[in-house]
Amino acid sequence: MSEHSGSQHKGNERLVLRDLLRTYPSGNERLQVLRGANLTLRAGEIVALVAPSGAGKSTLLHIAGLLDQPDGGEVVVAGSAASGLSDAARTALRRDAIGFVYQFHHLLGEFTAVENIAIPQMIAGTARRDAESRARQLLADFGLAARAEHVPGRLSGGEKQRVAIARALANHPAVLLADEPTGNLDVATAARVFEELLSIVRHHGAAALIATHNPDLAARMDRTVTLHEGRIVPLR
């Protein structure tokens, strides 16, 4: 286990999933996807979520990211319990405290790299000058300072995904959730992008839950968990 996990994180919880339940209709029955799932992530901790397709990874990430609500249990983000919040308050918490990275970058094609990273900050109320300043710093952190004025069409696949990760970190989220963030990249590019992701997440003190099918990437995280019969269990 790395220096970023364990006792140093005690009392510094960024994401707590407590006794999560989630069922879906399946014909005349109910399919129980989550059956009391529990997980705690602390500042600077990066956890791999490895599970076969259909095990409930996307359901878990959507609930953790406040995009879906569980049928039971609680999600606590940066100390705020989500169950008692209004829709507006949930949206604000998601915007301010959670960053998302998907397998496909989902960048806005008509905007430059720096604009793609600045826009979420401006939506959250940051002044344009400050938003662009932070965007440029994040691009520099990811080795993309020279690409700041490029639109996505002029970026490589690895560059676009690094911009997407930088965008996810733009509002200083407490929690980063990633679903196969390097799944569309070749092996060498994926390894480089992932190393930068680990470094930046730890530097910014976020906690990250990263779904991946890549065992080599999972092995580089602090610990690995899986979903088994609707519960989160450790693999290492």
Residue frames as qw, qx, qy, qz and C-alpha x, y, z in Angstrom:
[[0.000, 0.890, 0.456, 0.000, 0.00, 0.00, 0.00],
 [0.443, 0.525, -0.025, 0.727, 1.39, 3.39, -0.88],
 [0.267, -0.127, -0.420, 0.858, 2.23, 6.28, 1.38],
 [0.249, -0.155, -0.156, -0.943, -0.98, 7.97, 0.24],
 [0.679, -0.362, -0.488, -0.413, -3.29, 5.43, 1.84],
 [0.611, -0.180, -0.662, 0.395, -3.84, 4.23, 5.36],
 [0.386, -0.622, -0.518, 0.442, -3.73, 6.06, 8.64],
 [0.228, -0.160, 0.032, 0.960, -2.59, 9.44, 7.33],
 [0.197, -0.305, -0.505, -0.783, -6.03, 9.86, 5.76],
 [0.287, -0.494, -0.792, 0.215, -8.00, 9.12, 8.92],
 [0.081, -0.706, -0.393, 0.584, -10.44, 11.93, 9.57],
 [0.044, 0.482, -0.327, -0.812, -9.83, 13.39, 6.11],
 [0.464, 0.338, 0.816, 0.074, -12.71, 11.74, 4.30],
 [0.118, 0.248, -0.353, -0.894, -13.62, 13.01, 0.86],
 [0.631, -0.006, -0.460, -0.625, -16.20, 10.42, -0.19],
 [0.282, -0.088, 0.878, -0.377, -18.21, 8.03, 1.96],
 [0.603, -0.056, -0.549, -0.576, -20.59, 5.48, 0.46],
 [0.230, -0.174, 0.790, -0.542, -22.63, 3.91, 3.23],
 [0.397, 0.237, 0.847, -0.262, -24.93, 0.88, 2.89],
 [0.344, 0.341, -0.310, -0.818, -25.95, 1.73, -0.68],
 [0.507, 0.285, 0.809, -0.083, -28.92, -0.12, -2.15],
 [0.345, 0.444, -0.288, -0.775, -30.02, 0.06, -5.79],
 [0.505, 0.216, 0.835, 0.032, -32.48, -2.08, -7.68],
 [0.271, 0.293, -0.406, -0.822, -33.84, -1.94, -11.22],
 [0.807, 0.227, 0.315, -0.445, -36.92, -3.54, -12.77],
 [0.049, 0.364, -0.855, -0.367, -36.11, -6.64, -14.80],
 [0.353, -0.216, -0.833, -0.367, -39.19, -8.15, -16.36],
 [0.596, -0.612, -0.371, -0.364, -41.51, -9.08, -13.54],
 [0.766, -0.418, -0.288, 0.395, -38.73, -9.00, -10.99],
 [0.087, -0.981, 0.172, -0.031, -36.31, -6.52, -9.45],
 [0.812, 0.286, -0.263, 0.436, -32.59, -6.76, -10.17],
 [0.504, -0.854, 0.021, 0.128, -30.62, -5.83, -7.07],
 [0.630, 0.639, -0.221, 0.382, -27.39, -4.23, -8.28],
 [0.150, 0.480, -0.556, 0.662, -26.14, -2.79, -4.99],
 [0.733, -0.458, -0.484, -0.139, -26.80, -4.62, -1.72],
 [0.617, -0.775, -0.012, 0.132, -25.26, -2.57, 1.04],
 [0.716, 0.419, -0.084, 0.551, -22.16, -1.21, -0.70],
 [0.433, -0.879, -0.009, 0.199, -19.67, 0.63, 1.53],
 [0.719, 0.291, 0.004, 0.632, -16.54, 2.58, 0.63],
 [0.248, -0.929, -0.052, 0.270, -14.54, 5.47, 2.08],
 [0.671, 0.450, 0.028, 0.589, -12.01, 7.54, 0.13],
 [0.423, -0.787, -0.113, 0.435, -9.68, 10.00, 1.81],
 [0.210, 0.939, -0.168, -0.212, -7.66, 12.96, 0.57],
 [0.047, 0.699, -0.682, -0.210, -4.90, 12.00, -1.82],
 [0.544, -0.081, 0.834, -0.051, -6.11, 8.42, -2.07],
 [0.500, 0.377, -0.476, -0.618, -6.58, 6.78, -5.47],
 [0.587, -0.025, 0.771, -0.245, -8.66, 3.62, -5.60],
 [0.236, 0.167, -0.762, -0.580, -9.14, 1.29, -8.56],
 [0.704, 0.153, 0.443, -0.534, -12.59, -0.17, -9.18],
 [0.205, 0.302, -0.844, -0.393, -12.20, -3.40, -11.14],
 [0.564, 0.177, 0.702, -0.396, -15.25, -5.52, -11.93],
 [0.279, 0.180, 0.815, 0.476, -16.73, -7.35, -14.92],
 [0.255, -0.127, -0.323, -0.902, -19.31, -5.70, -17.15],
 [0.588, -0.398, -0.541, -0.450, -22.75, -5.81, -15.60],
 [0.525, -0.213, -0.670, 0.480, -21.46, -5.91, -12.02],
 [0.232, -0.874, -0.422, 0.063, -22.68, -2.38, -11.30],
 [0.527, -0.149, -0.012, 0.837, -19.61, -0.16, -11.80],
 [0.046, 0.386, 0.304, 0.870, -21.49, 2.51, -13.73],
 [0.479, -0.701, -0.462, -0.256, -24.36, 2.43, -11.24],
 [0.650, -0.518, -0.259, 0.493, -21.91, 2.92, -8.38],
 [0.385, 0.002, 0.109, 0.916, -20.11, 5.80, -10.13],
 [0.133, -0.544, -0.417, -0.716, -23.39, 7.53, -10.99],
 [0.569, -0.721, -0.394, -0.044, -24.60, 7.31, -7.40],
 [0.635, -0.369, -0.126, 0.667, -21.22, 8.40, -6.00],
 [0.267, 0.087, 0.227, 0.932, -21.28, 11.35, -8.41],
 [0.213, 0.450, 0.475, -0.725, -24.83, 12.36, -7.40],
 [0.273, 0.149, -0.555, -0.772, -26.11, 11.70, -10.92],
 [0.618, -0.265, -0.658, -0.339, -28.44, 9.02, -9.57],
 [0.443, -0.497, 0.423, -0.615, -29.98, 8.41, -6.17],
 [0.177, 0.093, -0.975, 0.103, -29.76, 5.12, -4.28],
 [0.583, -0.450, -0.531, -0.419, -32.83, 3.29, -3.03],
 [0.709, -0.695, -0.117, 0.014, -31.22, 3.24, 0.38],
 [0.759, -0.139, -0.046, 0.635, -28.02, 4.26, 2.11],
 [0.096, -0.956, -0.047, 0.273, -26.07, 7.50, 2.08],
 [0.679, 0.417, 0.038, 0.603, -23.52, 9.34, -0.03],
 [0.349, -0.877, -0.059, 0.326, -21.36, 11.87, 1.80],
 [0.642, 0.522, 0.080, 0.556, -19.24, 14.19, -0.35],
 [0.288, 0.417, -0.245, 0.826, -16.72, 16.47, 1.34],
 [0.054, -0.093, -0.669, 0.736, -18.63, 16.16, 4.59],
 [0.479, 0.123, 0.044, -0.868, -22.07, 16.87, 3.09],
 [0.374, 0.185, 0.905, -0.084, -24.68, 14.11, 3.20],
 [0.107, 0.007, -0.548, -0.829, -26.58, 14.10, -0.08],
 [0.097, -0.408, -0.903, -0.091, -29.82, 12.42, 0.97],
 [0.075, -0.710, -0.547, 0.436, -31.32, 15.48, 2.64],
 [0.141, -0.344, 0.222, 0.902, -30.38, 17.99, -0.05],
 [0.552, 0.655, 0.241, -0.457, -32.72, 19.67, -2.50],
 [0.797, 0.450, 0.290, 0.279, -32.16, 19.11, -6.21],
 [0.253, 0.925, -0.120, 0.256, -30.52, 22.53, -6.47],
 [0.443, -0.764, 0.464, -0.074, -28.21, 21.81, -3.54],
 [0.869, -0.045, 0.459, 0.179, -27.26, 18.40, -4.99],
 [0.647, 0.691, 0.134, 0.292, -26.45, 20.07, -8.30],
 [0.016, -0.934, 0.284, -0.214, -24.29, 22.67, -6.56],
 [0.674, -0.537, 0.507, 0.021, -22.46, 20.00, -4.54],
 [0.861, 0.248, 0.374, 0.241, -21.84, 17.95, -7.67],
 [0.454, 0.844, 0.004, 0.287, -20.58, 21.02, -9.56],
 [0.123, -0.894, 0.344, -0.259, -18.32, 22.24, -6.78],
 [0.559, -0.558, 0.595, -0.149, -17.02, 19.04, -5.18],
 [0.807, 0.061, 0.581, 0.080, -16.96, 16.34, -7.87],
 [0.226, 0.618, -0.514, -0.549, -14.98, 16.02, -11.08],
 [0.874, 0.214, 0.415, -0.138, -15.83, 13.47, -13.79],
 [0.092, 0.551, -0.681, -0.474, -13.61, 11.88, -16.44],
 [0.873, 0.242, 0.300, -0.297, -15.09, 9.51, -19.00],
 [0.744, -0.010, 0.540, 0.395, -13.58, 7.15, -21.56],
 [0.410, 0.597, 0.371, 0.582, -14.41, 9.67, -24.27],
 [0.339, -0.032, -0.227, 0.913, -13.21, 13.21, -23.63],
 [0.024, -0.791, -0.611, -0.011, -16.50, 15.06, -24.34],
 [0.269, -0.354, 0.000, 0.896, -14.69, 18.35, -25.00],
 [0.376, 0.802, 0.314, -0.342, -16.54, 21.22, -26.64],
 [0.739, 0.236, 0.384, 0.501, -15.20, 21.17, -30.19],
 [0.288, 0.829, 0.199, 0.436, -15.58, 24.87, -30.95],
 [0.351, -0.918, 0.153, -0.103, -13.63, 26.01, -27.88],
 [0.417, 0.614, -0.615, 0.267, -9.89, 25.95, -27.24],
 [0.656, -0.113, -0.678, 0.311, -8.26, 23.79, -24.59],
 [0.157, 0.018, -0.459, 0.874, -7.99, 26.70, -22.19],
 [0.463, -0.160, -0.088, -0.867, -11.63, 27.66, -22.77],
 [0.729, -0.184, -0.618, -0.230, -12.81, 24.09, -22.19],
 [0.546, -0.175, -0.635, 0.518, -11.16, 24.18, -18.76],
 [0.021, 0.047, -0.239, 0.970, -12.20, 27.74, -17.94],
 [0.441, -0.309, -0.430, -0.725, -15.91, 27.34, -18.75],
 [0.630, -0.434, -0.644, 0.022, -16.80, 25.04, -15.79],
 [0.398, -0.227, -0.402, 0.793, -15.07, 27.49, -13.46],
 [0.111, -0.102, -0.114, -0.982, -16.99, 30.45, -14.87],
 [0.545, -0.398, -0.591, -0.443, -20.25, 28.54, -14.50],
 [0.622, -0.425, -0.567, 0.334, -19.31, 28.10, -10.83],
 [0.206, -0.956, -0.203, 0.042, -18.81, 31.86, -10.48],
 [0.626, -0.383, 0.186, 0.654, -15.08, 32.30, -11.06],
 [0.218, 0.846, -0.101, -0.476, -14.06, 35.44, -12.92],
 [0.842, 0.538, -0.022, 0.023, -12.90, 34.80, -16.48],
 [0.263, 0.786, -0.516, 0.216, -9.36, 36.03, -15.89],
 [0.452, -0.479, 0.694, -0.290, -8.93, 33.78, -12.85],
 [0.900, 0.155, 0.357, -0.195, -10.55, 30.83, -14.62],
 [0.744, 0.638, -0.182, 0.082, -8.23, 31.13, -17.59],
 [0.007, -0.743, 0.618, -0.258, -5.22, 31.54, -15.31],
 [0.662, -0.267, 0.659, -0.237, -6.04, 28.28, -13.52],
 [0.892, 0.402, 0.165, -0.123, -6.77, 26.59, -16.84],
 [0.509, 0.747, -0.407, 0.133, -3.35, 27.52, -18.15],
 [0.271, -0.595, 0.703, -0.279, -1.70, 26.27, -14.95],
 [0.826, -0.008, 0.518, -0.221, -3.49, 22.93, -15.23],
 [0.804, 0.591, -0.059, -0.018, -2.50, 22.63, -18.89],
 [0.199, 0.754, -0.591, 0.208, 1.10, 23.30, -17.88],
 [0.577, -0.388, 0.657, -0.291, 0.84, 20.64, -15.18],
 [0.861, 0.211, 0.453, -0.090, -0.20, 18.15, -17.86],
 [0.481, -0.243, 0.556, 0.633, 2.52, 19.25, -20.27],
 [0.359, 0.605, 0.641, 0.306, 0.08, 21.02, -22.57],
 [0.117, -0.698, -0.117, 0.696, 1.02, 24.68, -22.17],
 [0.073, -0.282, 0.543, 0.787, 1.83, 24.92, -25.88],
 [0.041, -0.326, -0.860, -0.391, -1.61, 23.52, -26.78],
 [0.049, 0.408, 0.559, -0.720, -3.67, 26.04, -24.78],
 [0.346, 0.464, -0.046, -0.814, -5.09, 27.80, -27.85],
 [0.168, 0.106, -0.870, -0.451, -5.77, 24.65, -29.84],
 [0.755, -0.043, 0.038, -0.653, -9.30, 23.37, -30.40],
 [0.766, -0.195, 0.597, -0.136, -9.86, 19.63, -29.80],
 [0.849, 0.515, 0.108, -0.050, -9.67, 18.87, -33.52],
 [0.429, 0.767, -0.424, 0.219, -6.01, 19.88, -33.45],
 [0.399, -0.576, 0.649, -0.295, -5.13, 17.70, -30.44],
 [0.394, 0.175, -0.897, -0.097, -4.11, 14.05, -30.33],
 [0.695, -0.418, -0.528, -0.251, -6.21, 11.49, -28.43],
 [0.634, -0.258, -0.489, 0.540, -3.89, 11.59, -25.44],
 [0.134, 0.107, -0.116, 0.978, -3.85, 15.38, -25.43],
 [0.453, -0.405, -0.336, -0.720, -7.65, 15.57, -25.53],
 [0.730, -0.433, -0.528, 0.010, -7.96, 13.20, -22.60],
 [0.487, -0.134, -0.372, 0.779, -5.42, 15.20, -20.59],
 [0.134, -0.257, -0.068, -0.955, -7.49, 18.32, -21.26],
 [0.632, -0.433, -0.471, -0.438, -10.58, 16.43, -20.08],
 [0.685, -0.332, -0.516, 0.393, -8.81, 15.42, -16.87],
 [0.254, 0.037, -0.190, 0.948, -7.63, 19.00, -16.33],
 [0.359, -0.379, -0.278, -0.806, -11.22, 20.19, -16.84],
 [0.706, -0.437, -0.547, -0.102, -12.42, 17.71, -14.22],
 [0.608, -0.298, -0.393, 0.622, -9.93, 19.16, -11.74],
 [0.191, 0.517, 0.121, 0.825, -10.67, 22.80, -12.60],
 [0.424, -0.689, -0.098, -0.580, -13.01, 23.55, -9.68],
 [0.010, -0.444, 0.751, -0.489, -10.74, 21.96, -7.06],
 [0.798, -0.258, -0.333, -0.432, -13.02, 18.95, -6.57],
 [0.531, -0.505, 0.608, -0.306, -12.81, 16.92, -3.39],
 [0.733, 0.035, 0.678, -0.031, -13.60, 13.80, -5.41],
 [0.324, 0.477, -0.570, -0.585, -12.57, 12.69, -8.90],
 [0.769, 0.143, 0.592, -0.194, -14.60, 9.90, -10.51],
 [0.229, 0.547, -0.608, -0.528, -13.25, 8.32, -13.68],
 [0.859, 0.188, 0.420, -0.226, -14.77, 5.63, -15.88],
 [0.817, 0.205, 0.364, 0.397, -12.09, 3.95, -18.02],
 [0.037, 0.920, -0.037, -0.388, -10.30, 7.30, -18.49],
 [0.059, -0.607, 0.649, 0.455, -7.56, 5.81, -20.69],
 [0.712, 0.188, 0.671, -0.091, -9.69, 3.18, -22.43],
 [0.646, 0.741, 0.178, -0.055, -9.47, 4.86, -25.85],
 [0.058, 0.885, -0.450, -0.104, -5.71, 5.38, -25.77],
 [0.798, 0.331, -0.488, 0.121, -2.82, 3.21, -26.92],
 [0.821, -0.386, -0.328, 0.263, -0.77, 1.49, -24.20],
 [0.540, 0.055, -0.167, 0.823, 2.13, 3.96, -24.11],
 [0.108, -0.469, -0.102, -0.871, -0.12, 7.03, -24.16],
 [0.678, -0.572, -0.362, -0.288, -2.43, 5.53, -21.54],
 [0.757, -0.284, -0.337, 0.482, 0.50, 4.91, -19.20],
 [0.328, 0.172, -0.083, 0.925, 1.79, 8.48, -19.60],
 [0.331, -0.520, -0.223, -0.755, -1.63, 10.09, -19.15],
 [0.754, -0.511, -0.406, -0.077, -2.37, 7.90, -16.15],
 [0.640, -0.137, -0.321, 0.684, 0.93, 8.80, -14.46],
 [0.055, 0.292, 0.000, 0.955, 0.09, 12.47, -14.86],
 [0.559, -0.531, -0.368, -0.520, -3.40, 11.85, -13.49],
 [0.761, -0.397, -0.438, 0.268, -2.02, 10.17, -10.36],
 [0.474, 0.008, -0.210, 0.855, 0.48, 12.95, -9.76],
 [0.124, -0.372, -0.127, -0.911, -2.01, 15.79, -10.20],
 [0.643, -0.538, -0.437, -0.327, -4.74, 14.17, -8.09],
 [0.720, -0.365, -0.389, 0.445, -2.33, 13.66, -5.22],
 [0.327, 0.133, -0.080, 0.932, -0.88, 17.14, -5.61],
 [0.287, -0.396, -0.181, -0.853, -4.35, 18.68, -5.37],
 [0.166, -0.088, 0.765, -0.616, -5.41, 16.49, -2.43],
 [0.716, 0.019, -0.183, -0.673, -8.45, 15.04, -4.15],
 [0.547, -0.109, 0.821, -0.122, -9.66, 11.49, -3.69],
 [0.464, 0.365, -0.519, -0.618, -10.16, 9.43, -6.84],
 [0.704, 0.079, 0.683, -0.177, -12.23, 6.38, -7.69],
 [0.295, 0.539, -0.552, -0.564, -11.16, 5.06, -11.08],
 [0.878, 0.173, 0.400, -0.201, -12.96, 2.26, -12.90],
 [0.252, 0.654, -0.632, -0.330, -10.59, 0.34, -15.15],
 [0.989, 0.091, 0.038, -0.113, -10.19, -3.02, -16.83],
 [0.568, 0.637, -0.440, 0.280, -6.43, -2.51, -17.04],
 [0.843, -0.467, -0.210, 0.163, -4.67, -4.55, -14.30],
 [0.626, 0.152, -0.138, 0.752, -1.38, -2.72, -14.81],
 [0.072, -0.565, -0.005, -0.822, -3.02, 0.65, -14.11],
 [0.712, -0.596, -0.220, -0.298, -4.96, -0.76, -11.16],
 [0.846, -0.196, -0.271, 0.416, -1.73, -2.05, -9.64],
 [0.390, 0.292, -0.137, 0.862, -0.33, 1.49, -9.58],
 [0.372, -0.656, -0.123, -0.645, -3.17, 2.81, -7.42],
 [0.223, -0.491, 0.621, -0.569, -3.27, 2.74, -3.63],
 [0.405, 0.021, 0.874, -0.266, -5.73, -0.12, -3.44],
 [0.321, 0.004, -0.691, -0.648, -8.15, -2.05, -5.59],
 [0.471, 0.137, 0.661, -0.568, -11.77, -2.91, -4.90],
 [0.162, -0.085, -0.811, -0.556, -14.37, -4.87, -6.82],
 [0.627, -0.079, 0.130, -0.764, -18.11, -5.43, -6.74],
 [0.229, 0.034, -0.972, -0.049, -19.26, -8.87, -5.65],
 [0.235, -0.524, -0.818, -0.025, -22.94, -9.67, -5.23],
 [0.117, -0.850, -0.329, -0.394, -23.71, -5.98, -4.85],
 [0.553, -0.809, 0.009, 0.200, -21.09, -5.21, -2.23],
 [0.356, 0.828, -0.391, 0.185, -17.71, -3.52, -2.48],
 [0.904, -0.383, 0.107, 0.157, -14.91, -5.86, -1.45],
 [0.093, -0.836, 0.479, 0.252, -11.13, -5.32, -1.43],
 [0.921, 0.354, -0.146, 0.076, -8.86, -7.10, -3.90],
 [0.712, 0.088, -0.299, 0.629, -5.68, -5.72, -2.38]]
